[in-house]
Amino acid sequence: MTTATTARTAEIRAAALELFTRLGYEATTMADIGAAVGVRGPSLYKHVASKQDLLVQIMTGTMDALLDAHRAAVATTSDPVERLRRAVDAHVRYHARHRMEAFVGTREIRSLVEPHRTAVLARRADYEAGFRSLITDGVDAGRFTVASPRLASYAILDLGMGVAVWFREDGEHSENAVAWQYTEFALRLLGAAT
């Protein structure tokens, strides 16, 4: 694939993301996507197979990016509190920076067809399991006090995902301030002994 082809494909994916966010997957047509990037009918199919393929790329790309960020965040320390702190920081920052991906990822799971829906749900389960494992390790080490690591992981994930709804770069709080405060919220939720 040439650099121009790769760039065009990325442009098409970005247009699809914006349209899926604004109009919804079902209401967006391939003609809408083509018009957004100045490409007509058959030429669009030289770059992407289908509207479903674009949705799959967006949703798997989002989950892969979250999983990679999580792994990188926790890779360099064994301290349960610090690992959780870094994982929450990465989670919050991703959602602050990728609001459209988070919105589409939440709203359009219903629009994925099999086997793609199952694959995305498996990635989501892996991501949640990563947080649950960190929490369980902290409980086992006597650093966290929660009755259900699973429920705690859901609460922490929901906190971070909520940032995508309201955060704005020019808003009252900077990304750094939000990431720090949400990390503190998560540690308090876990009854962290620091």
C-alpha positions as CSV (number, residue, x, y, z in Angstrom):
1,M,0.0,0.0,0.0
2,T,1.4,3.4,-0.9
3,T,1.7,6.3,1.5
4,A,-1.1,8.2,-0.4
5,T,-3.4,5.1,-0.2
6,T,-2.7,4.7,3.5
7,A,-3.3,8.5,4.1
8,R,-6.6,8.3,2.1
9,T,-7.8,5.3,4.0
10,A,-7.0,7.1,7.3
11,E,-9.0,10.1,6.0
12,I,-11.9,7.9,5.1
13,R,-11.8,6.3,8.6
14,A,-11.7,9.7,10.3
15,A,-14.7,10.9,8.2
16,A,-16.6,7.7,9.1
17,L,-15.9,8.2,12.8
18,E,-17.1,11.8,12.7
19,L,-20.3,10.8,10.8
20,F,-21.0,7.8,13.0
21,T,-20.6,10.1,16.1
22,R,-22.9,12.8,14.6
23,L,-25.5,10.8,12.7
24,G,-25.2,7.2,14.0
25,Y,-24.0,4.2,12.1
26,E,-27.3,3.2,10.6
27,A,-28.1,6.8,9.3
28,T,-24.6,7.2,7.8
29,T,-24.3,6.0,4.2
30,M,-21.2,5.2,2.2
31,A,-22.2,8.2,0.0
32,D,-22.0,10.4,3.0
33,I,-18.6,9.1,3.9
34,G,-17.4,9.5,0.3
35,A,-18.8,13.1,0.1
36,A,-17.0,14.0,3.3
37,V,-13.6,13.1,1.7
38,G,-14.4,14.1,-1.9
39,V,-14.5,10.5,-3.2
40,R,-17.4,9.1,-5.3
41,G,-19.0,5.7,-5.2
42,P,-16.8,3.0,-6.7
43,S,-13.6,4.9,-5.9
44,L,-14.4,4.7,-2.2
45,Y,-14.4,0.9,-2.4
46,K,-10.8,0.9,-3.5
47,H,-9.9,2.0,0.0
48,V,-12.5,0.2,2.2
49,A,-14.6,-2.9,1.8
50,S,-17.8,-1.6,3.4
51,K,-19.3,0.6,6.1
52,Q,-19.2,-2.3,8.4
53,D,-15.5,-2.7,7.8
54,L,-15.0,0.9,8.8
55,L,-16.9,0.4,12.0
56,V,-14.9,-2.7,12.8
57,Q,-11.6,-0.9,12.2
58,I,-12.7,2.0,14.5
59,M,-13.9,-0.3,17.3
60,T,-11.1,-2.9,17.2
61,G,-8.6,0.0,16.9
62,T,-10.0,1.6,19.9
63,M,-9.9,-1.5,22.0
64,D,-6.4,-2.4,20.8
65,A,-5.2,1.1,21.7
66,L,-6.7,0.8,25.2
67,L,-5.2,-2.6,25.8
68,D,-1.8,-1.4,24.6
69,A,-1.9,1.7,26.8
70,H,-3.0,-0.4,29.8
71,R,-0.1,-2.9,29.3
72,A,2.4,-0.2,28.9
73,A,1.2,1.7,31.9
74,V,1.6,-1.2,34.3
75,A,4.7,-2.8,32.8
76,T,7.4,-1.1,34.8
77,T,6.3,-1.5,38.4
78,S,5.1,-4.3,40.6
79,D,3.6,-2.0,43.3
80,P,-0.2,-2.6,43.2
81,V,-1.1,1.0,44.1
82,E,1.2,2.4,41.5
83,R,0.1,0.0,38.8
84,L,-3.5,0.9,39.4
85,R,-2.6,4.6,39.5
86,R,-0.9,4.3,36.1
87,A,-3.7,2.2,34.6
88,V,-6.4,4.7,35.6
89,D,-4.3,7.6,34.3
90,A,-3.9,5.9,30.9
91,H,-7.6,5.1,30.8
92,V,-8.7,8.6,31.7
93,R,-6.3,10.2,29.2
94,Y,-7.4,8.0,26.4
95,H,-11.0,8.9,27.0
96,A,-10.2,12.6,27.2
97,R,-8.3,12.5,23.9
98,H,-10.5,10.1,22.0
99,R,-14.1,11.2,22.8
100,M,-15.6,10.2,19.4
101,E,-14.0,6.7,19.5
102,A,-15.4,6.3,23.0
103,F,-18.9,7.5,22.0
104,V,-19.0,5.2,18.9
105,G,-17.5,2.3,20.8
106,T,-20.3,2.5,23.4
107,R,-23.2,3.3,21.2
108,E,-22.5,1.2,18.1
109,I,-21.7,-2.2,19.6
110,R,-25.2,-3.2,18.5
111,S,-24.3,-2.4,14.9
112,L,-21.4,-4.8,14.6
113,V,-22.2,-8.1,12.9
114,E,-20.7,-11.4,13.9
115,P,-17.9,-12.4,14.2
116,H,-16.8,-8.8,14.8
117,R,-19.2,-8.1,17.7
118,T,-17.9,-11.1,19.6
119,A,-14.3,-10.1,18.9
120,V,-14.8,-6.5,20.2
121,L,-16.7,-7.8,23.3
122,A,-13.7,-10.2,24.0
123,R,-11.3,-7.3,23.9
124,R,-13.6,-5.4,26.3
125,A,-13.6,-8.3,28.6
126,D,-9.8,-8.5,28.5
127,Y,-9.6,-4.8,29.3
128,E,-11.9,-5.2,32.3
129,A,-10.0,-8.3,33.4
130,G,-6.8,-6.3,33.4
131,F,-8.3,-3.8,35.9
132,R,-9.9,-6.5,37.9
133,S,-6.5,-8.3,38.2
134,L,-4.8,-5.2,39.4
135,I,-7.5,-4.7,42.0
136,T,-7.3,-8.3,43.1
137,D,-3.5,-8.1,43.4
138,G,-3.9,-5.0,45.6
139,V,-6.5,-6.7,47.8
140,D,-4.3,-9.8,48.2
141,A,-1.4,-7.5,49.1
142,G,-3.5,-5.7,51.7
143,R,-3.3,-2.4,49.8
144,F,-7.0,-2.2,48.7
145,T,-10.2,-3.1,50.6
146,V,-13.1,-3.9,48.4
147,A,-15.6,-6.7,48.6
148,S,-15.8,-7.2,44.9
149,P,-12.9,-6.5,42.6
150,R,-15.2,-7.0,39.6
151,L,-17.7,-4.3,40.7
152,A,-14.8,-2.0,41.6
153,S,-13.3,-2.5,38.1
154,Y,-16.6,-1.6,36.5
155,A,-16.9,1.5,38.6
156,I,-13.4,2.7,37.8
157,L,-13.9,2.0,34.1
158,D,-17.2,3.9,34.1
159,L,-15.5,6.9,35.8
160,G,-12.9,7.1,33.0
161,M,-15.4,6.5,30.2
162,G,-17.5,9.3,31.5
163,V,-14.7,11.8,30.8
164,A,-15.3,11.3,27.1
165,V,-18.8,12.8,27.6
166,W,-17.9,16.1,29.2
167,F,-14.1,16.8,28.8
168,R,-13.0,19.6,26.5
169,E,-9.4,20.8,26.0
170,D,-10.5,24.4,26.6
171,G,-12.7,23.5,29.6
172,E,-12.3,24.4,33.3
173,H,-9.9,21.5,34.1
174,S,-6.8,20.4,32.2
175,E,-6.3,16.8,31.1
176,N,-3.5,16.5,33.7
177,A,-5.8,17.8,36.5
178,V,-8.6,15.4,35.5
179,A,-6.3,12.4,35.2
180,W,-4.8,13.1,38.6
181,Q,-8.2,13.7,40.3
182,Y,-9.8,10.7,38.8
183,T,-6.8,8.5,39.9
184,E,-7.4,9.8,43.4
185,F,-11.1,9.0,43.1
186,A,-10.3,5.4,42.0
187,L,-7.8,4.9,44.9
188,R,-10.3,6.2,47.4
189,L,-13.0,3.9,45.9
190,L,-10.6,1.0,46.5
191,G,-9.8,2.1,50.1
192,A,-6.1,2.2,49.0
193,A,-3.5,2.0,51.7
194,T,-0.7,4.1,50.2
